[in-house]
Amino acid sequence: MSPRKPSSPEAPTRPRVEGDREQEILDATLDVLVDVGYDRLTMDAVATRAKASKATLYRKWDGKAPLVIDALMSQKTPVEVPPDTGSLRGDLLAMFCGHGGLTDQHQTAILGSVVTAIGRDPEFAAAFRERFIAPKVAVGRQVYQRAHDRGELRDDIDLDILTAALPGIVLHRGFLLGDPPTADLIARVVDQVILPAATRG
């Protein structure tokens, strides 16, 4: 009888989660996120929605924080160069109205579903600020910096505070006062708050 070959420990490589299958899982993650919020989202729930095993998810993500961040990033259209309409007002309306902006109901629903997690989950909050919020802030700051360079803004204006003002006001009205973001609301905030406060008049 020939000697038995030693059994190989584990397959050298496990199947990777990538391509269309990865996107299906990320889409399922967003669906669960909108349905139940970050706090109640579990890897089991995502696996069930994606018709995948939990082990499949753990091959790529070691927990729900990195999974949710990847899901958020997967549906976010990168905007490296902000719109340039020739005026601060036009740039703000172009950036915040429409797909991916504050009037995008899907985007605001997703944001609402993670608000509590930002205060409760330090790992998620750090990743969310770094990967999702920071690029948006950087693009917004470019808009104001460009307006400043054109001579539209007062020299003493604090661009960091100014960048946060428009989304801060609109999201406060949406989440706390129940006044959904609309193009009209954004235009009113721009015309009645941002421009009077920031421009040379």
Backbone as ProteinMPNN parsed JSONL, in Angstrom:
{"seq_chain_A": "MSPRKPSSPEAPTRPRVEGDREQEILDATLDVLVDVGYDRLTMDAVATRAKASKATLYRKWDGKAPLVIDALMSQKTPVEVPPDTGSLRGDLLAMFCGHGGLTDQHQTAILGSVVTAIGRDPEFAAAFRERFIAPKVAVGRQVYQRAHDRGELRDDIDLDILTAALPGIVLHRGFLLGDPPTADLIARVVDQVILPAATRG", "coords_chain_A": {"N_chain_A": [[0.865, -1.192, 0.0], [0.613, 2.142, -0.896], [2.193, 4.955, 0.647], [0.231, 7.332, 2.457], [-0.565, 10.549, 1.214], [0.331, 13.567, 2.782], [-2.294, 15.544, 4.059], [-3.23, 18.58, 2.536], [-3.003, 21.657, 4.187], [-4.809, 24.18, 4.166], [-6.613, 25.537, 1.462], [-4.486, 27.354, -0.698], [-5.302, 29.889, -1.497], [-8.228, 31.783, -0.911], [-11.456, 32.159, -2.454], [-11.886, 35.33, -3.877], [-13.844, 38.191, -3.023], [-15.15, 40.101, -5.367], [-15.627, 42.408, -8.136], [-18.747, 42.129, -9.872], [-20.077, 40.621, -7.936], [-19.143, 41.634, -5.539], [-20.196, 44.23, -5.699], [-22.911, 43.64, -5.6], [-23.148, 42.81, -2.956], [-22.433, 45.16, -1.638], [-24.491, 46.831, -2.499], [-26.641, 45.52, -1.303], [-25.951, 45.968, 1.327], [-26.358, 48.748, 1.547], [-29.126, 48.8, 1.157], [-30.057, 47.45, 3.451], [-29.036, 49.187, 5.348], [-30.502, 51.577, 4.901], [-33.024, 50.599, 5.471], [-32.972, 49.731, 8.223], [-31.118, 51.223, 9.638], [-27.802, 52.093, 10.88], [-27.172, 51.166, 13.466], [-28.73, 48.856, 13.874], [-28.006, 47.273, 11.819], [-26.598, 44.224, 10.731], [-24.018, 41.801, 10.058], [-25.115, 39.368, 9.427], [-27.68, 40.104, 8.519], [-27.058, 41.529, 6.21], [-25.794, 39.513, 4.728], [-27.937, 37.773, 4.338], [-29.667, 39.419, 2.812], [-28.071, 39.775, 0.574], [-27.941, 37.238, -0.345], [-25.785, 35.608, 0.357], [-23.118, 33.897, 2.113], [-22.204, 34.446, 5.552], [-19.548, 34.047, 5.957], [-18.513, 34.642, 3.468], [-18.713, 37.411, 3.41], [-16.929, 38.058, 5.464], [-14.547, 37.406, 4.312], [-13.659, 39.618, 3.017], [-14.344, 41.886, 4.513], [-13.809, 42.907, 7.839], [-15.727, 43.539, 9.641], [-18.782, 45.4, 10.365], [-18.391, 48.148, 10.144], [-16.197, 48.788, 8.26], [-17.425, 47.55, 6.06], [-19.823, 49.013, 5.654], [-18.767, 51.548, 5.129], [-17.361, 51.044, 2.722], [-19.571, 50.416, 1.161], [-20.948, 52.859, 1.13], [-19.058, 54.412, -0.233], [-19.091, 53.154, -2.669], [-21.303, 53.982, -4.091], [-20.941, 56.589, -4.452], [-20.271, 59.199, -6.505], [-17.162, 60.158, -7.548], [-16.02, 63.453, -7.096], [-13.732, 65.402, -8.171], [-13.126, 67.817, -9.275], [-14.749, 70.739, -8.749], [-17.924, 72.179, -9.876], [-17.761, 74.859, -12.261], [-19.162, 77.699, -12.713], [-18.708, 80.326, -12.948], [-19.592, 81.987, -10.982], [-20.066, 82.29, -7.431], [-22.642, 81.743, -6.464], [-23.827, 80.295, -8.613], [-22.095, 78.091, -8.692], [-22.549, 76.871, -6.184], [-25.273, 76.167, -6.332], [-25.156, 74.377, -8.464], [-23.572, 72.374, -7.379], [-24.902, 71.444, -5.068], [-27.504, 70.837, -5.723], [-29.472, 68.318, -7.277], [-28.282, 65.118, -8.602], [-26.498, 63.299, -6.207], [-26.243, 65.499, -4.602], [-27.555, 67.686, -2.007], [-30.253, 67.592, -2.502], [-30.715, 65.069, -3.34], [-32.587, 62.441, -2.584], [-32.01, 59.797, -1.944], [-29.356, 59.924, -1.13], [-29.573, 61.585, 1.157], [-31.188, 59.981, 2.749], [-29.503, 57.845, 3.278], [-27.495, 59.191, 4.67], [-28.953, 60.005, 6.918], [-29.35, 57.535, 8.093], [-26.944, 56.89, 9.255], [-26.313, 58.742, 11.124], [-26.616, 58.461, 13.965], [-24.669, 56.568, 14.46], [-22.283, 57.916, 14.167], [-21.889, 59.222, 16.534], [-21.721, 57.113, 18.308], [-20.026, 55.04, 17.511], [-16.785, 54.972, 17.395], [-14.863, 53.908, 15.599], [-16.27, 53.66, 13.185], [-17.043, 56.351, 12.871], [-14.59, 57.691, 12.538], [-13.62, 56.56, 10.138], [-15.71, 57.232, 8.429], [-15.629, 60.038, 8.412], [-13.115, 60.453, 7.33], [-13.059, 59.106, 4.809], [-15.525, 59.547, 3.501], [-16.717, 62.08, 4.168], [-14.578, 63.977, 4.211], [-13.556, 64.223, 1.463], [-15.788, 65.494, 0.266], [-15.895, 67.88, 1.709], [-13.47, 68.972, 0.953], [-13.877, 69.487, -1.777], [-15.966, 71.332, -1.614], [-14.649, 73.394, -0.317], [-12.888, 74.171, -2.278], [-14.619, 75.453, -4.049], [-15.352, 77.757, -2.605], [-12.825, 78.859, -2.206], [-12.08, 79.438, -4.792], [-13.999, 81.366, -5.407], [-13.154, 83.284, -3.644], [-10.648, 83.868, -4.719], [-11.495, 85.042, -7.069], [-12.344, 87.396, -6.158], [-14.832, 87.665, -5.031], [-15.433, 87.202, -2.359], [-15.271, 88.437, 1.048], [-12.184, 89.524, 2.474], [-11.636, 88.745, 5.08], [-12.995, 86.424, 5.621], [-13.769, 83.241, 7.058], [-12.959, 80.383, 5.614], [-13.259, 77.696, 6.278], [-15.375, 77.588, 8.143], [-17.34, 78.714, 6.55], [-17.595, 76.826, 4.491], [-18.929, 74.729, 5.732], [-21.391, 75.796, 6.277], [-23.707, 75.914, 4.478], [-24.502, 73.099, 3.908], [-24.841, 72.444, 6.597], [-26.999, 74.05, 7.543], [-29.09, 73.264, 5.816], [-29.276, 70.46, 6.228], [-29.835, 70.418, 8.949], [-32.392, 71.563, 8.955], [-33.697, 69.581, 7.524], [-33.333, 67.093, 8.984], [-33.945, 67.719, 11.674], [-36.065, 69.555, 11.721], [-37.838, 68.634, 9.892], [-38.073, 69.603, 7.312], [-37.76, 68.938, 4.169], [-34.839, 68.806, 2.033], [-34.77, 70.932, -0.743], [-34.405, 72.267, -4.073], [-35.281, 74.879, -4.045], [-35.147, 75.573, -1.311], [-32.373, 75.391, -0.891], [-31.488, 77.406, -2.63], [-32.61, 79.629, -1.334], [-31.206, 79.627, 1.094], [-28.637, 80.074, 0.14], [-28.973, 82.618, -1.05], [-29.976, 84.212, 1.031], [-28.418, 83.797, 3.258], [-25.706, 82.727, 2.863], [-24.469, 84.265, 0.716], [-24.969, 87.039, 1.528], [-23.504, 87.02, 3.941], [-20.901, 86.356, 3.224], [-19.942, 87.622, 0.915], [-18.639, 90.549, -0.787], [-20.686, 92.26, -1.081]], "CA_chain_A": [[0.0, 0.0, 0.0], [1.448, 3.346, -0.998], [1.979, 5.842, 1.799], [-0.761, 8.396, 2.238], [0.003, 11.894, 1.084], [-0.181, 14.444, 3.846], [-3.365, 16.417, 3.58], [-2.815, 19.981, 2.47], [-3.703, 22.364, 5.245], [-5.959, 24.929, 3.671], [-6.357, 26.0, 0.105], [-3.577, 28.483, -0.604], [-6.024, 31.156, -1.606], [-9.688, 31.662, -0.865], [-12.069, 32.98, -3.505], [-11.999, 36.732, -3.519], [-15.116, 38.845, -3.292], [-14.807, 41.236, -6.204], [-16.448, 42.587, -9.334], [-20.201, 42.259, -9.73], [-20.529, 40.026, -6.671], [-18.839, 42.609, -4.493], [-21.15, 45.326, -5.791], [-24.203, 43.141, -5.11], [-23.087, 42.821, -1.495], [-22.443, 46.555, -1.214], [-25.858, 47.329, -2.72], [-27.47, 44.926, -0.252], [-25.597, 46.673, 2.56], [-27.062, 50.035, 1.542], [-30.553, 48.525, 1.334], [-30.279, 47.157, 4.872], [-28.728, 50.41, 6.076], [-31.641, 52.49, 4.789], [-34.185, 49.968, 6.11], [-32.923, 49.574, 9.684], [-30.124, 52.096, 10.257], [-26.502, 51.483, 11.152], [-27.137, 50.481, 14.767], [-29.371, 47.542, 13.798], [-27.443, 46.505, 10.703], [-25.692, 43.15, 11.127], [-23.423, 41.06, 8.938], [-26.102, 38.332, 9.082], [-28.747, 40.714, 7.736], [-26.512, 41.829, 4.882], [-25.584, 38.242, 4.039], [-29.253, 37.291, 3.92], [-30.172, 40.268, 1.731], [-27.219, 39.576, -0.605], [-27.932, 35.8, -0.664], [-24.386, 35.168, 0.499], [-22.825, 33.416, 3.458], [-21.496, 35.432, 6.36], [-18.119, 33.817, 5.723], [-18.147, 35.361, 2.25], [-18.507, 38.81, 3.776], [-15.738, 38.208, 6.288], [-13.341, 37.258, 3.5], [-13.202, 40.942, 2.577], [-14.574, 42.92, 5.529], [-13.698, 42.296, 9.168], [-16.83, 43.979, 10.473], [-19.766, 46.185, 9.623], [-17.919, 49.511, 9.885], [-15.565, 48.876, 6.934], [-18.392, 47.148, 5.028], [-20.728, 50.13, 5.384], [-17.991, 52.616, 4.489], [-17.159, 50.649, 1.321], [-20.866, 50.527, 0.478], [-21.183, 54.287, 0.905], [-18.135, 54.895, -1.258], [-19.361, 52.508, -3.959], [-22.35, 54.683, -4.831], [-20.59, 58.005, -4.444], [-19.531, 59.599, -7.689], [-16.07, 61.035, -7.146], [-16.014, 64.786, -7.688], [-12.438, 65.975, -7.847], [-13.139, 69.202, -9.732], [-16.103, 71.271, -8.536], [-18.473, 72.909, -11.022], [-17.265, 76.227, -12.415], [-20.156, 78.45, -13.478], [-18.283, 81.721, -13.023], [-20.035, 82.733, -9.797], [-20.238, 81.446, -6.255], [-24.038, 81.296, -6.416], [-24.023, 79.247, -9.611], [-21.332, 76.902, -8.295], [-23.216, 76.221, -5.05], [-26.508, 75.532, -6.796], [-24.789, 73.234, -9.305], [-22.979, 71.315, -6.568], [-25.775, 70.913, -4.018], [-28.8, 70.418, -6.26], [-29.369, 67.241, -8.252], [-27.72, 63.82, -8.228], [-25.359, 63.339, -5.3], [-26.274, 66.696, -3.773], [-28.455, 67.669, -0.855], [-31.622, 67.298, -2.923], [-30.778, 63.652, -3.703], [-33.252, 61.816, -1.44], [-31.307, 58.565, -1.579], [-28.163, 60.323, -0.379], [-29.934, 62.08, 2.484], [-31.693, 58.839, 3.521], [-28.323, 57.113, 3.741], [-26.849, 60.006, 5.699], [-29.774, 59.92, 8.115], [-29.241, 56.21, 8.703], [-25.656, 56.717, 9.941], [-26.079, 59.87, 12.034], [-26.418, 58.009, 15.339], [-23.424, 55.798, 14.539], [-21.152, 58.831, 14.257], [-21.689, 59.518, 17.944], [-21.614, 55.914, 19.149], [-19.037, 54.077, 17.031], [-15.6, 55.762, 17.035], [-14.207, 53.349, 14.415], [-17.052, 54.063, 12.027], [-17.01, 57.81, 12.742], [-13.289, 58.101, 11.99], [-13.558, 56.162, 8.736], [-16.726, 57.998, 7.695], [-15.137, 61.41, 8.225], [-11.922, 60.454, 6.473], [-13.262, 58.608, 3.448], [-16.76, 60.014, 2.875], [-16.967, 63.498, 4.376], [-13.424, 64.825, 3.879], [-13.507, 64.613, 0.047], [-16.857, 66.459, -0.004], [-15.482, 69.151, 2.293], [-12.376, 69.511, 0.132], [-14.453, 70.039, -3.005], [-16.688, 72.536, -1.237], [-13.692, 74.459, -0.001], [-12.368, 74.662, -3.557], [-15.606, 76.388, -4.596], [-15.228, 79.028, -1.898], [-11.495, 79.406, -2.461], [-12.114, 79.998, -6.145], [-14.762, 82.612, -5.312], [-12.268, 84.238, -2.96], [-9.623, 84.281, -5.681], [-12.139, 85.91, -8.057], [-12.653, 88.671, -5.515], [-16.236, 87.722, -4.603], [-15.582, 87.077, -0.909], [-14.527, 89.326, 1.934], [-10.85, 89.005, 2.771], [-11.538, 88.227, 6.439], [-13.925, 85.309, 5.796], [-13.209, 81.942, 7.469], [-13.449, 79.456, 4.604], [-13.646, 76.411, 6.887], [-16.726, 77.753, 8.676], [-18.235, 78.974, 5.434], [-17.819, 75.581, 3.747], [-19.887, 73.876, 6.455], [-22.627, 76.513, 6.587], [-24.854, 75.544, 3.649], [-25.03, 71.773, 4.263], [-25.255, 72.427, 7.995], [-28.336, 74.631, 7.667], [-30.071, 72.463, 5.067], [-29.463, 69.164, 6.889], [-30.512, 70.697, 10.221], [-33.815, 71.726, 8.665], [-34.235, 68.305, 7.08], [-33.348, 66.045, 10.002], [-34.516, 68.142, 12.948], [-37.306, 70.316, 11.579], [-38.731, 67.96, 8.958], [-38.21, 70.405, 6.091], [-36.88, 68.214, 3.239], [-34.022, 69.644, 1.149], [-35.242, 71.161, -2.102], [-33.602, 73.267, -4.777], [-35.733, 76.197, -3.597], [-34.581, 75.82, 0.012], [-30.939, 75.635, -1.05], [-31.334, 78.735, -3.226], [-32.919, 80.636, -0.322], [-30.092, 79.68, 2.038], [-27.53, 80.723, -0.565], [-29.261, 84.035, -1.293], [-30.298, 84.976, 2.238], [-27.437, 83.577, 4.328], [-24.317, 82.563, 2.422], [-23.965, 85.401, -0.048], [-24.854, 88.257, 2.339], [-22.486, 86.89, 4.993], [-19.55, 86.076, 2.736], [-19.466, 88.409, -0.222], [-18.308, 91.954, -0.567], [-21.899, 93.063, -1.16]], "C_chain_A": [[0.897, 1.236, 0.0], [1.147, 4.261, 0.17], [1.001, 6.954, 1.457], [-0.051, 9.736, 2.136], [-0.543, 12.755, 2.223], [-1.236, 15.389, 3.292], [-2.88, 17.864, 3.597], [-3.622, 20.748, 3.495], [-4.949, 23.051, 4.737], [-5.616, 25.368, 2.27], [-5.5, 27.253, 0.186], [-4.267, 29.836, -0.705], [-7.511, 30.888, -1.559], [-10.281, 32.537, -1.956], [-12.245, 34.406, -3.037], [-13.39, 37.251, -3.855], [-14.787, 40.1, -4.098], [-15.797, 41.365, -7.351], [-17.922, 42.746, -9.019], [-20.694, 41.717, -8.394], [-20.267, 40.984, -5.507], [-19.863, 43.735, -4.513], [-22.54, 44.892, -5.326], [-24.248, 43.178, -3.581], [-23.145, 44.252, -0.972], [-23.826, 47.178, -1.399], [-26.8, 46.802, -1.638], [-27.203, 45.609, 1.084], [-26.332, 48.006, 2.651], [-28.562, 49.852, 1.748], [-30.878, 48.281, 2.811], [-30.055, 48.419, 5.707], [-29.909, 51.379, 6.062], [-32.855, 51.927, 5.521], [-34.14, 50.04, 7.633], [-31.949, 50.512, 10.38], [-28.852, 51.348, 10.615], [-26.516, 50.654, 12.428], [-27.688, 49.059, 14.682], [-28.87, 46.709, 12.622], [-26.484, 45.45, 11.243], [-25.126, 42.488, 9.877], [-24.386, 39.965, 8.478], [-27.189, 38.905, 8.174], [-28.276, 41.035, 6.324], [-26.321, 40.549, 4.086], [-26.901, 37.685, 3.518], [-29.777, 38.09, 2.735], [-29.377, 40.024, 0.442], [-27.22, 38.129, -1.087], [-26.498, 35.277, -0.696], [-24.205, 34.618, 1.901], [-22.093, 34.518, 4.227], [-19.992, 35.283, 6.17], [-17.641, 34.555, 4.481], [-17.874, 36.824, 2.562], [-17.204, 38.986, 4.541], [-14.444, 37.942, 5.518], [-12.774, 38.621, 3.121], [-13.333, 42.005, 3.658], [-14.544, 42.283, 6.91], [-14.781, 42.772, 10.136], [-17.734, 44.917, 9.698], [-19.284, 47.601, 9.328], [-17.221, 49.614, 8.524], [-16.501, 48.484, 5.798], [-19.295, 48.322, 4.661], [-19.981, 51.274, 4.702], [-17.75, 52.287, 3.022], [-18.458, 50.765, 0.527], [-21.187, 51.987, 0.168], [-20.312, 54.813, -0.229], [-18.473, 54.336, -2.628], [-20.415, 53.238, -4.768], [-22.104, 56.185, -4.875], [-19.762, 58.326, -5.676], [-18.416, 60.553, -7.274], [-16.161, 62.387, -7.865], [-14.708, 65.456, -7.287], [-12.375, 67.444, -8.238], [-14.55, 69.737, -9.582], [-16.605, 72.002, -9.773], [-17.944, 74.336, -11.057], [-18.217, 76.988, -13.324], [-19.769, 79.916, -13.636], [-18.738, 82.563, -11.855], [-20.204, 81.765, -8.64], [-21.655, 80.901, -6.19], [-24.273, 80.141, -7.38], [-23.306, 77.966, -9.234], [-22.035, 76.146, -7.18], [-24.493, 75.514, -5.489], [-26.194, 74.301, -7.635], [-24.286, 72.069, -8.457], [-23.98, 70.659, -5.619], [-27.159, 70.496, -4.494], [-28.585, 69.296, -7.275], [-28.682, 66.012, -7.705], [-26.479, 63.978, -7.356], [-25.337, 64.545, -4.385], [-27.265, 66.567, -2.638], [-29.896, 67.368, -1.238], [-31.796, 65.845, -3.361], [-31.341, 62.88, -2.501], [-32.559, 60.538, -0.991], [-30.083, 58.892, -0.738], [-28.527, 60.772, 1.033], [-30.502, 60.964, 3.361], [-30.53, 58.033, 4.088], [-27.634, 57.886, 4.857], [-27.629, 59.939, 7.011], [-29.615, 58.599, 8.842], [-27.926, 56.007, 9.456], [-25.396, 57.809, 10.977], [-25.812, 59.394, 13.458], [-25.087, 57.277, 15.504], [-22.211, 56.705, 14.703], [-20.854, 59.166, 15.715], [-21.399, 58.301, 18.812], [-20.467, 54.986, 18.77], [-17.803, 54.834, 16.548], [-14.907, 55.247, 15.773], [-14.94, 53.781, 13.157], [-16.94, 55.572, 11.797], [-15.705, 58.271, 12.1], [-13.193, 57.769, 10.507], [-14.529, 56.966, 7.884], [-16.231, 59.413, 7.417], [-13.981, 61.449, 7.234], [-12.251, 60.123, 5.015], [-14.476, 59.204, 2.748], [-16.928, 61.521, 2.971], [-15.807, 64.369, 3.895], [-13.339, 65.177, 2.395], [-14.586, 65.623, -0.325], [-16.473, 67.844, 0.513], [-14.4, 69.799, 1.431], [-12.9, 70.146, -1.148], [-15.209, 71.33, -2.71], [-15.747, 73.696, -0.959], [-13.088, 75.03, -1.284], [-13.306, 75.696, -4.172], [-15.456, 77.761, -3.943], [-13.861, 79.677, -2.128], [-11.449, 80.068, -3.834], [-12.888, 81.318, -6.149], [-13.924, 83.697, -4.64], [-11.224, 84.771, -3.93], [-10.194, 85.194, -6.766], [-12.476, 87.272, -7.465], [-14.086, 88.788, -5.045], [-16.378, 87.785, -3.086], [-14.792, 88.14, -0.157], [-13.19, 88.693, 2.274], [-10.771, 88.337, 4.133], [-12.403, 86.99, 6.673], [-13.178, 84.039, 6.176], [-13.781, 80.877, 6.537], [-13.885, 78.118, 5.197], [-15.057, 76.486, 7.466], [-17.723, 77.926, 7.545], [-18.574, 77.697, 4.674], [-18.884, 74.713, 4.4], [-21.266, 74.512, 6.59], [-23.828, 76.02, 5.79], [-25.362, 74.141, 3.961], [-25.502, 71.704, 5.702], [-26.679, 72.937, 8.177], [-29.382, 73.726, 7.021], [-30.331, 71.131, 5.762], [-30.126, 69.335, 8.256], [-32.015, 70.826, 9.992], [-34.444, 70.391, 8.261], [-34.396, 67.308, 8.21], [-34.071, 66.468, 11.28], [-35.862, 68.84, 12.818], [-38.276, 69.693, 10.583], [-38.991, 68.736, 7.685], [-37.265, 69.816, 5.047], [-36.085, 69.157, 2.338], [-34.632, 69.727, -0.248], [-34.334, 72.195, -2.748], [-33.985, 74.674, -4.325], [-35.154, 76.551, -2.231], [-33.099, 76.15, -0.098], [-30.691, 77.018, -1.632], [-31.596, 79.829, -2.197], [-31.79, 80.762, 0.703], [-28.901, 80.386, 1.399], [-27.763, 82.23, -0.649], [-29.425, 84.842, -0.014], [-29.253, 84.841, 3.351], [-26.005, 83.613, 3.795], [-23.778, 83.81, 1.734], [-23.902, 86.689, 0.767], [-23.733, 88.2, 3.373], [-21.069, 86.893, 4.431], [-19.037, 87.031, 1.682], [-19.235, 89.868, 0.149], [-19.536, 92.848, -0.682], [-22.066, 93.718, -2.509]], "O_chain_A": [[1.822, 1.347, 0.804], [0.01, 4.345, 0.634], [0.951, 7.445, 0.329], [0.909, 10.021, 2.851], [-1.72, 12.676, 2.575], [-1.089, 15.953, 2.208], [-2.218, 18.309, 4.534], [-4.818, 20.5, 3.65], [-6.048, 22.518, 4.883], [-4.445, 25.55, 1.938], [-5.74, 28.12, 1.027], [-3.854, 30.805, -0.068], [-7.995, 29.892, -2.098], [-9.683, 33.541, -2.344], [-12.704, 34.651, -1.921], [-14.023, 36.825, -4.821], [-14.212, 41.05, -3.568], [-16.692, 40.535, -7.514], [-18.305, 43.398, -8.048], [-21.611, 42.274, -7.789], [-21.092, 41.115, -4.602], [-20.348, 44.152, -3.461], [-23.268, 45.684, -4.727], [-25.268, 43.536, -2.991], [-23.823, 44.529, 0.017], [-24.279, 47.958, -0.56], [-27.644, 47.534, -1.122], [-28.122, 45.806, 1.879], [-26.867, 48.354, 3.704], [-29.199, 50.653, 2.432], [-31.84, 48.829, 3.349], [-30.793, 48.685, 6.656], [-30.272, 51.935, 7.099], [-33.626, 52.676, 6.12], [-35.14, 50.369, 8.27], [-31.955, 50.589, 11.609], [-28.831, 50.118, 10.648], [-25.942, 49.566, 12.472], [-27.175, 48.155, 15.341], [-29.277, 45.559, 12.458], [-25.656, 45.739, 12.107], [-25.685, 42.602, 8.786], [-24.467, 39.665, 7.287], [-27.577, 38.28, 7.187], [-29.01, 40.834, 5.356], [-26.649, 40.499, 2.901], [-26.974, 37.186, 2.395], [-30.273, 37.517, 1.766], [-29.94, 40.06, -0.652], [-26.595, 37.806, -2.097], [-26.071, 34.606, -1.636], [-25.04, 34.845, 2.777], [-21.456, 35.393, 3.641], [-19.251, 36.265, 6.216], [-16.51, 35.037, 4.434], [-16.923, 37.41, 2.044], [-16.46, 39.939, 4.305], [-13.358, 38.225, 6.024], [-11.567, 38.77, 2.927], [-12.522, 42.928, 3.717], [-15.17, 41.248, 7.136], [-14.747, 42.439, 11.321], [-17.494, 45.199, 8.524], [-19.728, 48.201, 8.35], [-17.611, 50.447, 7.706], [-16.393, 49.018, 4.694], [-19.507, 48.594, 3.479], [-20.517, 51.902, 3.79], [-17.915, 53.152, 2.162], [-18.448, 51.165, -0.637], [-21.643, 52.308, -0.93], [-20.777, 55.57, -1.081], [-18.179, 54.966, -3.644], [-20.434, 53.136, -5.994], [-22.971, 56.953, -5.291], [-18.674, 57.781, -5.861], [-18.678, 61.62, -6.72], [-16.353, 62.449, -9.079], [-14.594, 66.011, -6.194], [-11.661, 68.228, -7.614], [-15.467, 69.233, -10.232], [-15.812, 72.402, -10.625], [-17.709, 74.947, -10.015], [-18.099, 76.935, -14.548], [-20.42, 80.66, -14.368], [-18.335, 83.719, -11.727], [-20.453, 80.576, -8.839], [-21.853, 79.723, -5.894], [-24.853, 79.123, -7.004], [-23.838, 76.873, -9.431], [-22.114, 74.918, -7.217], [-24.763, 74.391, -5.065], [-26.887, 73.288, -7.532], [-24.543, 70.909, -8.779], [-23.915, 69.451, -5.389], [-27.907, 69.867, -3.746], [-27.623, 69.325, -8.043], [-28.515, 65.87, -6.494], [-25.537, 64.687, -7.711], [-24.504, 64.619, -3.481], [-27.755, 65.477, -2.343], [-30.682, 66.936, -0.395], [-32.901, 65.433, -3.713], [-30.639, 62.689, -1.508], [-32.523, 60.23, 0.201], [-29.805, 58.215, 0.252], [-27.867, 60.386, 1.997], [-30.325, 60.986, 4.579], [-30.57, 57.592, 5.236], [-27.236, 57.308, 5.868], [-27.039, 59.829, 8.086], [-29.73, 58.542, 10.066], [-27.801, 55.051, 10.22], [-24.359, 57.795, 11.64], [-24.876, 59.873, 14.098], [-24.454, 57.355, 16.557], [-21.217, 56.307, 15.31], [-19.697, 59.37, 16.085], [-20.889, 58.437, 19.924], [-19.984, 54.226, 19.609], [-17.773, 55.293, 15.406], [-14.419, 56.038, 14.966], [-14.323, 54.213, 12.184], [-16.763, 56.019, 10.664], [-15.71, 59.136, 11.224], [-12.742, 58.591, 9.709], [-14.214, 57.337, 6.754], [-16.397, 59.926, 6.31], [-13.881, 62.357, 6.409], [-11.772, 60.79, 4.099], [-14.468, 59.353, 1.526], [-17.246, 62.176, 1.978], [-16.029, 65.388, 3.242], [-13.071, 66.336, 2.075], [-14.342, 66.514, -1.138], [-16.697, 68.852, -0.157], [-14.407, 71.009, 1.207], [-12.433, 71.208, -1.56], [-15.109, 72.302, -3.458], [-16.023, 74.839, -1.325], [-12.811, 76.227, -1.368], [-12.858, 76.689, -4.744], [-15.434, 78.789, -4.621], [-13.757, 80.899, -2.232], [-10.849, 81.129, -4.005], [-12.486, 82.274, -6.811], [-13.977, 84.868, -5.016], [-10.948, 85.97, -3.964], [-9.475, 86.024, -7.322], [-12.849, 88.194, -8.19], [-14.532, 89.88, -4.693], [-17.341, 88.36, -2.579], [-13.794, 88.667, -0.646], [-13.075, 87.47, 2.351], [-9.937, 87.456, 4.338], [-12.534, 86.546, 7.813], [-12.081, 83.785, 5.677], [-14.949, 80.508, 6.655], [-14.792, 77.476, 4.666], [-15.847, 75.557, 7.3], [-18.815, 77.358, 7.573], [-19.718, 77.507, 4.259], [-19.652, 74.039, 3.713], [-22.217, 73.836, 6.98], [-24.872, 75.733, 6.376], [-26.547, 73.984, 4.256], [-26.457, 70.989, 6.008], [-27.475, 72.322, 8.886], [-30.43, 73.456, 7.609], [-31.483, 70.711, 5.877], [-30.903, 68.476, 8.674], [-32.815, 70.268, 10.743], [-35.588, 70.106, 8.615], [-35.471, 66.735, 8.385], [-34.745, 65.648, 11.903], [-36.707, 68.729, 13.705], [-39.406, 70.16, 10.44], [-40.024, 68.546, 7.043], [-36.082, 70.156, 5.035], [-36.6, 70.195, 1.922], [-34.967, 68.709, -0.852], [-33.593, 72.904, -2.068], [-33.132, 75.557, -4.232], [-34.722, 77.682, -2.008], [-32.624, 77.092, 0.537], [-29.791, 77.729, -1.186], [-30.898, 80.843, -2.177], [-31.455, 81.866, 1.131], [-28.237, 81.2, 2.041], [-26.867, 83.021, -0.356], [-29.06, 86.017, 0.033], [-29.204, 85.66, 4.269], [-25.195, 84.432, 4.226], [-22.743, 84.346, 2.133], [-22.887, 87.384, 0.717], [-23.088, 89.211, 3.652], [-20.141, 87.374, 5.081], [-17.828, 87.233, 1.563], [-19.586, 90.333, 1.233], [-19.458, 94.048, -0.419], [-23.045, 94.43, -2.732]]}, "name": "protein", "num_of_chains": 1, "seq": "MSPRKPSSPEAPTRPRVEGDREQEILDATLDVLVDVGYDRLTMDAVATRAKASKATLYRKWDGKAPLVIDALMSQKTPVEVPPDTGSLRGDLLAMFCGHGGLTDQHQTAILGSVVTAIGRDPEFAAAFRERFIAPKVAVGRQVYQRAHDRGELRDDIDLDILTAALPGIVLHRGFLLGDPPTADLIARVVDQVILPAATRG"}
